[in-house]
Amino acid sequence: MTDSELKAILTERLATVRSRIAVASRRAGREPDKVTLVAVTKTVSTRVASLLPELGVPDLGESRPQELWRKAEALRAFPIRWHMIGHLQRNKVERTLPLSYLIHSVDSARLLDEIETQARKQNLRPQVLLQINASHEDQKHGFDAEELAAILPRQETLTVKIVGLMGMAALSPDPEQARHAFGGLKAMIDKHRGEHASLTQLSMGMSGDYEVAIEEGGTLVRVGSTLFEGLEGE
């Protein structure tokens, strides 16, 4: 497939996603430009990823640190803001931190401590989201409500800037099943925003449920398969 053919496919799919973001935003009485589309490029090549900035999508997400390193190096000439959206091990923080515009998946106090240590060493002021176990599934990482309340006051002493929360709903073919988890995340961030004004971002919603996430207050939606299905080998 030529670059022109790839661009045509991506342009059409992006137009559909943006239209759905706009409609969902208006249903919720929100402005569509308050929602950032993060294109999750974990299944596609650097070639496909490189086309996205010129199509108006500079925010790209990766779920594996090693893949973020690889793509960030290969595409360092492109105006891309890399988002680390998957589980981040502490031994991969040093290399991941300077490449990441936003880390969505800070799921423990120990990980936050390591990010703070590396931020000071590298003279960085990283932005992070605290991951919440919104679906209350044992296999999911993240803070619960009590742990969140205990860790947020640390913001006053940190170099790291905590700018919001991230969470995932349980997988379901019915996007409405995600509404309860997303509504809970929105209530959680609203509860703490009065004392912690930096909490402005809410990362929730993927290809199957991002419209519900927007209706419930999401500001960052992570969309992969809807954009890239069938393009994995290109």
C-alpha positions as CSV (number, residue, x, y, z in Angstrom):
1,M,0.0,0.0,0.0
2,T,1.4,3.4,-0.9
3,D,1.6,6.3,1.5
4,S,-1.1,8.1,-0.4
5,E,-3.4,5.1,0.0
6,L,-2.6,4.9,3.7
7,K,-3.3,8.6,4.2
8,A,-6.6,8.3,2.4
9,I,-7.7,5.4,4.7
10,L,-6.5,7.2,7.9
11,T,-8.1,10.5,6.8
12,E,-11.5,8.8,6.4
13,R,-11.2,7.0,9.7
14,L,-10.0,10.1,11.6
15,A,-12.9,12.1,10.2
16,T,-15.4,9.4,11.5
17,V,-13.7,9.4,15.0
18,R,-13.6,13.2,15.2
19,S,-17.3,13.4,14.2
20,R,-18.2,10.9,16.9
21,I,-16.1,12.8,19.4
22,A,-17.9,16.0,18.4
23,V,-21.4,14.5,18.7
24,A,-20.6,12.9,22.0
25,S,-19.2,16.2,23.3
26,R,-22.3,18.1,22.3
27,R,-24.6,15.6,23.9
28,A,-22.8,16.2,27.1
29,G,-22.8,20.0,26.7
30,R,-19.1,20.1,26.1
31,E,-16.8,21.6,23.4
32,P,-15.2,19.0,21.2
33,D,-11.8,20.8,21.4
34,K,-11.7,19.9,25.1
35,V,-11.2,16.3,24.1
36,T,-7.7,15.1,23.0
37,L,-7.5,12.1,20.7
38,V,-4.5,9.8,21.5
39,A,-3.9,7.4,18.6
40,V,-2.7,4.2,20.1
41,T,0.0,3.0,17.6
42,K,1.1,-0.2,19.4
43,T,-0.1,-2.5,16.5
44,V,1.3,-0.5,13.6
45,S,4.7,0.4,12.1
46,T,6.6,3.6,12.4
47,R,5.7,4.2,8.8
48,V,2.0,4.4,9.7
49,A,2.6,6.3,12.9
50,S,4.7,8.9,11.0
51,L,1.7,9.9,8.9
52,L,-0.4,11.0,11.8
53,P,1.1,14.4,12.7
54,E,0.4,15.8,9.3
55,L,-3.2,14.5,9.6
56,G,-3.6,16.6,12.7
57,V,-2.9,13.9,15.3
58,P,0.4,14.6,17.2
59,D,-0.6,12.6,20.3
60,L,0.4,9.0,20.0
61,G,0.2,6.3,22.6
62,E,2.2,3.2,23.3
63,S,1.5,0.5,25.9
64,R,5.0,-1.0,26.1
65,P,8.0,1.1,27.1
66,Q,10.4,-0.7,24.7
67,E,8.1,0.0,21.7
68,L,7.8,3.7,22.8
69,W,11.6,3.9,22.9
70,R,11.9,2.3,19.4
71,K,9.3,4.5,17.8
72,A,10.4,7.7,19.5
73,E,14.0,7.1,18.2
74,A,12.8,6.3,14.7
75,L,10.4,9.2,14.5
76,R,12.4,11.8,16.5
77,A,12.2,14.3,13.5
78,F,8.4,14.3,13.6
79,P,6.3,16.6,15.9
80,I,4.9,13.8,18.1
81,R,3.9,13.9,21.7
82,W,4.3,10.4,23.1
83,H,1.9,9.1,25.7
84,M,2.9,6.1,27.9
85,I,-0.4,4.4,28.4
86,G,0.5,0.9,29.6
87,H,2.1,-0.6,32.7
88,L,5.4,0.9,33.4
89,Q,8.0,-1.0,35.4
90,R,10.3,1.0,37.7
91,N,13.4,-0.2,35.9
92,K,12.2,1.3,32.7
93,V,11.4,4.8,34.1
94,E,14.9,6.3,33.5
95,R,14.7,5.7,29.7
96,T,11.0,6.3,29.3
97,L,10.7,9.6,31.2
98,P,12.5,12.0,28.8
99,L,10.6,10.6,25.8
100,S,7.1,10.9,27.3
101,Y,4.8,13.9,27.0
102,L,2.4,12.3,29.5
103,I,2.5,9.1,31.5
104,H,-1.0,7.8,32.0
105,S,-0.3,4.8,34.0
106,V,1.2,5.7,37.4
107,D,-0.4,2.8,39.4
108,S,1.6,2.7,42.6
109,A,3.4,5.0,45.1
110,R,6.6,3.1,44.4
111,L,6.4,3.9,40.7
112,L,5.6,7.6,41.5
113,D,8.7,7.6,43.8
114,E,10.9,6.3,41.0
115,I,9.6,8.8,38.5
116,E,10.3,11.6,41.0
117,T,13.8,10.3,41.6
118,Q,14.5,10.2,37.8
119,A,12.9,13.5,37.2
120,R,15.2,15.2,39.7
121,K,18.3,13.4,38.3
122,Q,17.4,14.4,34.7
123,N,16.2,17.9,35.6
124,L,12.7,17.1,34.2
125,R,9.2,18.3,35.1
126,P,7.1,15.4,33.9
127,Q,3.4,15.3,33.8
128,V,1.6,12.1,35.0
129,L,-1.8,10.7,35.6
130,L,-2.6,8.4,38.5
131,Q,-4.2,5.2,37.4
132,I,-7.4,4.2,39.2
133,N,-8.7,0.6,39.3
134,A,-12.1,1.9,38.1
135,S,-13.5,-1.5,37.2
136,H,-12.4,-3.0,40.6
137,E,-11.0,-6.1,38.8
138,D,-8.2,-8.0,40.6
139,Q,-6.0,-8.2,37.5
140,K,-6.1,-4.4,36.9
141,H,-3.5,-2.1,38.4
142,G,-4.2,1.2,40.1
143,F,-5.1,3.1,43.2
144,D,-8.4,2.8,45.0
145,A,-10.2,5.8,46.5
146,E,-8.6,5.7,49.9
147,E,-5.1,5.3,48.4
148,L,-5.7,8.3,46.0
149,A,-6.8,10.5,48.9
150,A,-3.6,9.6,50.7
151,I,-1.2,10.2,47.8
152,L,-2.5,13.5,46.3
153,P,-1.2,15.7,49.2
154,R,2.3,14.7,48.1
155,Q,1.9,16.9,45.0
156,E,3.1,19.9,47.0
157,T,6.5,18.4,47.5
158,L,7.0,16.7,44.1
159,T,8.9,17.7,41.0
160,V,6.4,15.5,39.1
161,K,3.2,17.2,38.2
162,I,0.0,15.1,38.8
163,V,-2.4,16.4,36.2
164,G,-5.3,13.9,36.5
165,L,-6.5,10.4,36.6
166,M,-6.7,7.4,34.2
167,G,-8.9,4.4,34.3
168,M,-10.4,1.6,32.2
169,A,-13.8,0.0,32.3
170,A,-14.2,-3.8,32.2
171,L,-14.3,-5.2,28.7
172,S,-17.8,-5.5,27.3
173,P,-19.4,-5.5,23.9
174,D,-21.9,-3.0,25.2
175,P,-20.3,0.4,25.7
176,E,-23.1,1.4,28.2
177,Q,-21.6,-1.1,30.6
178,A,-18.6,1.3,30.9
179,R,-20.7,4.2,32.1
180,H,-20.7,3.4,35.8
181,A,-16.9,3.1,35.9
182,F,-16.4,6.3,34.0
183,G,-18.9,8.1,36.1
184,G,-17.1,7.0,39.2
185,L,-13.8,8.3,37.8
186,K,-15.4,11.7,37.1
187,A,-16.8,11.8,40.6
188,M,-13.4,11.0,42.0
189,I,-11.6,13.7,40.2
190,D,-14.3,16.2,41.0
191,K,-14.0,15.4,44.7
192,H,-10.3,16.3,44.8
193,R,-10.1,19.1,42.3
194,G,-11.0,21.8,44.8
195,E,-7.9,21.1,46.8
196,H,-5.7,20.0,43.9
197,A,-6.3,22.4,41.0
198,S,-3.8,20.6,38.8
199,L,-6.2,17.7,38.3
200,T,-7.6,18.8,34.9
201,Q,-7.1,15.6,32.8
202,L,-9.2,12.4,32.8
203,S,-7.9,9.7,30.5
204,M,-10.7,7.1,29.9
205,G,-12.3,5.5,26.9
206,M,-10.9,3.3,24.1
207,S,-12.2,2.3,20.7
208,G,-15.2,0.5,22.0
209,D,-16.4,3.0,24.6
210,Y,-14.8,6.4,24.0
211,E,-18.2,8.1,23.3
212,V,-19.5,7.1,26.7
213,A,-16.2,8.2,28.3
214,I,-16.6,11.7,26.7
215,E,-20.2,11.9,27.9
216,E,-19.0,11.2,31.4
217,G,-16.2,13.8,31.3
218,G,-13.2,12.2,29.7
219,T,-10.6,14.7,28.3
220,L,-8.2,12.1,26.7
221,V,-9.5,9.2,24.7
222,R,-7.2,6.3,23.6
223,V,-8.2,5.0,20.2
224,G,-6.3,2.3,18.4
225,S,-8.2,-0.5,16.6
226,T,-10.9,1.8,15.2
227,L,-8.1,3.7,13.4
228,F,-5.7,1.0,12.5
229,E,-7.6,-2.3,11.9
230,G,-6.2,-4.0,8.9
231,L,-3.1,-1.7,8.7
232,E,-0.9,-3.8,11.0
233,G,1.3,-5.2,8.2
234,E,1.9,-1.9,6.5
